[in-house]
Amino acid sequence: MADFPGDLDLTLDWTPETDLSVVPIDDEVSSHALIGAGGRVRVIPADES
């Protein structure tokens, strides 16, 4: 999955030890979100643009 450029500041704080959850969301642009370390970022499959 790929995150959105505007969410980069949140994901830079994540480490390999960060617990992440993938959750489905109802969003116009993305179908899922990654939640971890107090942040939530929208994601799309890596093969989509």
N, C-alpha and C positions, 0 to 999 in steps of 0.2 A: 504494500500500500504506500501511497505517496501523500504527504501532507501539503498544505497550501503555503506559499511563500510568506504570507502574513502571519502564519503561526510559528515561524522558525524560532522566534525568541522563546517560546514555551518549550519547544522540543530540545533546544540546546542545553537545558538544565537536566534532561533525562539522561540517566546512566544505564549501563547494562543491568544494574540491580533494580532499576525502577520497575515496579509492578504496573503493567499496562492492561487495560481491558478494552476490548473491541465491542462496541455496542451499536446496534442499528439505530438510525435516526431518520426522521422525516424532514429532509432538507431538499431544497431545489437543486443543489449542485452535487451533494455527496450523499451516499447511502449509509455511511458508518462514521463513527468517531472513535478516536483513541482517547482514553481517559487515564491520566497518571500524574502523580506528584502535584495534585491540586490544579491541574490544567486539563482542558479538553480541546482537541483539534479535530477538524473535519478531515477525512481522508477519502481517497478514491483508489481503486485498484491501480497498480503500477503501470498496467498496459493501457490505461485510459488517459485521455487528455482533457 
